[in-house]
Amino acid sequence: MSTIKTTPDAAGARRAVAVIGGGPAGMRAAAAAAKLGAAVTLFEKNKILGKKLRITGKGRCNVTNDCQLNEFMANIPANSRFLWSALSRFSPENTKELFESLGVPLKTERGKRVFPVSDLAGDVAGAMIKDCRASGAIILQEKVLSLDIEDGSIKGITTEKGSYIFDSVIVSTGGLSYPLTGSDGDGYKFARAAGHRVTELEPSLVPIVCEGSICAELQGLSLKNVSLAIEQCASGKTVFLDFGEMLFTHFGISGPMILSASAHIPDIKPGVYEAKIDLKPALDEATLDARLLTDFGKYANRNFENALDDLLPQKLIPVIVGLSGIDPYKKVNSITREERRRLAGQLKGLRIKLRGFRPVEEAIITRGGVDVKEINPKTMESKIVKGLYFAGEVLDVDGYTGGFNLQIAFSTGTLAGESAANRE
Ligand SMILES: Cc1cc2nc3c(=O)[nH]c(=O)nc-3n(C[C@H](O)[C@H](O)[C@H](O)COP(=O)(O)OP(=O)(O)OC[C@H]3O[C@@H](n4cnc5c(N)ncnc54)[C@H](O)[C@@H]3O)c2cc1C
């Protein structure tokens, strides 16, 4: 292996900074450090930078959430206080200014979610790459194999092509989710080898596996404008409540509302939680009963199983008919008030028991990571190894859906990059 000395530069005055991982955290760190005059080299094992960034927000990239810091903190389930300095240094407002200045106009949608006007995540990735290059960062396509540490200080890194000497190293290798995008857990190995604790790694913002056969029967059915409650079976306590869109799959439930719900379920185990879906949230019980009477009047001579066409998508009808306990062949005009009440109960509260989460590889983000107690929140520097910094999803911080996770990457990346460049 050849050793390439990259620090200090000819003038001897520039800090040599390595950034490992060219995702949103790494690209932001590289640009921020280079803008402060550091000699920055960004190492990315993929041919292209920002592979995951390009598929975010269903290809539209929800870059941030246009909210104040207190509201932001409320969307970070654990370790939110650790992020205070990073978010104060580089806020959602700063993210908006950055992309506008890089020629990516933005728009704000429902829930303060910010997207590029073009609806193209590729525009966001392209602008970040341009920013890195324009700031003077060098980009190398090399997989980093290990950190080189001596006497509690970072000395450099070793890649598949050789060893490099650096003053500072920023680890921004992402989490474990969607490993085909490149984030397959190397950063956790680097952290452990450096003496850091890595907290339990779990999926978050992830589809949910359910008990029973209902989901498989409804596979492919997407529901819009339904309300969802996740309840603890034993106590009936609601841990999540929302209104929106969901999808049935062969294993259970998915879709935007389900991914959000998963982040609010603390300790999922078979039979502990159930989803309660209100299929008619706009109708209270009296209005729903009036609606049933109207439909049953219209289809008075039909069998019950053929009388719900105006009320429900076709796939749902046999499931709801089965759960209602009403004979499917009963003539609608002989259905009793009590039977109607039972039917309305199913429509306002379709219950499905949850079994567990899909694996972390299918999650939007990884919960857990490098223990933030061992990281200085004002700089992102390791408290164990001098000159070693962490940024982005590799850290034990994660947010709900809505642009919070990319903002965490941008904020921690900026702070790590600037701190590494300014290191005494
Ligand atoms: C499908 C999907 C949609 C999402 N949509 C949104 C959204 O709309 N809004 C939002 O806020 N968040 C979204 N997220 C989450 C968001 O993408 C991540 O939180 C974010 O990408 C984390 O950034 P990062 O830079 O820390 O890590 P990553 O983006 O994972 O980047 C890490 C990089 O490090 C590289 N790397 C890893 N190991 C090495 C190594 N040994 N050597 C060299 N390079 C290495 C990887 O190849 C990768 O390019 C989404 C996630 C997914 C999976």
The ligand as a Gaussian input file, in Angstrom:
#p B3LYP/6-31G(d) Opt

LIG

0 1
 C      -36.221000       5.789000       0.838000
 C      -35.773000       6.906000       1.766000
 C      -36.398000       8.137000       1.696000
 C      -36.008000       9.172000       2.569000
 N      -36.620000      10.393000       2.448000
 C      -36.238000      11.405000       3.275000
 C      -36.789000      12.703000       3.111000
 O      -37.545000      12.988000       2.174000
 N      -36.423000      13.670000       4.020000
 C      -35.537000      13.404000       5.048000
 O      -35.272000      14.311000       5.851000
 N      -34.941000      12.196000       5.164000
 C      -35.258000      11.201000       4.301000
 N      -34.641000       9.980000       4.411000
 C      -33.555000       9.807000       5.431000
 C      -32.258000      10.427000       4.893000
 O      -32.031000       9.995000       3.569000
 C      -31.064000      10.031000       5.761000
 O      -31.343000      10.358000       7.096000
 C      -29.804000      10.735000       5.272000
 O      -29.484000      10.320000       3.961000
 C      -28.607000      10.473000       6.199000
 O      -27.507000      11.159000       5.670000
 P      -26.016000      10.712000       5.966000
 O      -25.156000      11.598000       5.144000
 O      -25.795000      10.635000       7.418000
 O      -25.906000       9.204000       5.419000
 P      -26.119000       8.578000       3.953000
 O      -27.032000       9.398000       3.142000
 O      -26.491000       7.160000       4.210000
 O      -24.667000       8.660000       3.305000
 C      -23.590000       7.904000       3.794000
 C      -22.581000       7.730000       2.669000
 O      -21.389000       7.133000       3.196000
 C      -20.881000       6.236000       2.248000
 N      -20.021000       5.255000       2.939000
 C      -20.406000       4.360000       3.886000
 N      -19.346000       3.633000       4.297000
 C      -18.279000       4.090000       3.596000
 C      -16.893000       3.725000       3.569000
 N      -16.405000       2.737000       4.346000
 N      -16.063000       4.395000       2.744000
 C      -16.527000       5.399000       1.929000
 N      -17.834000       5.760000       1.897000
 C      -18.698000       5.117000       2.725000
 C      -22.112000       5.612000       1.634000
 O      -21.840000       5.029000       0.387000
 C      -23.056000       6.813000       1.554000
 O      -22.945000       7.478000       0.324000
 C      -34.981000       8.953000       3.533000
 C      -34.350000       7.698000       3.587000
 C      -34.731000       6.686000       2.704000
 C      -34.024000       5.348000       2.774000

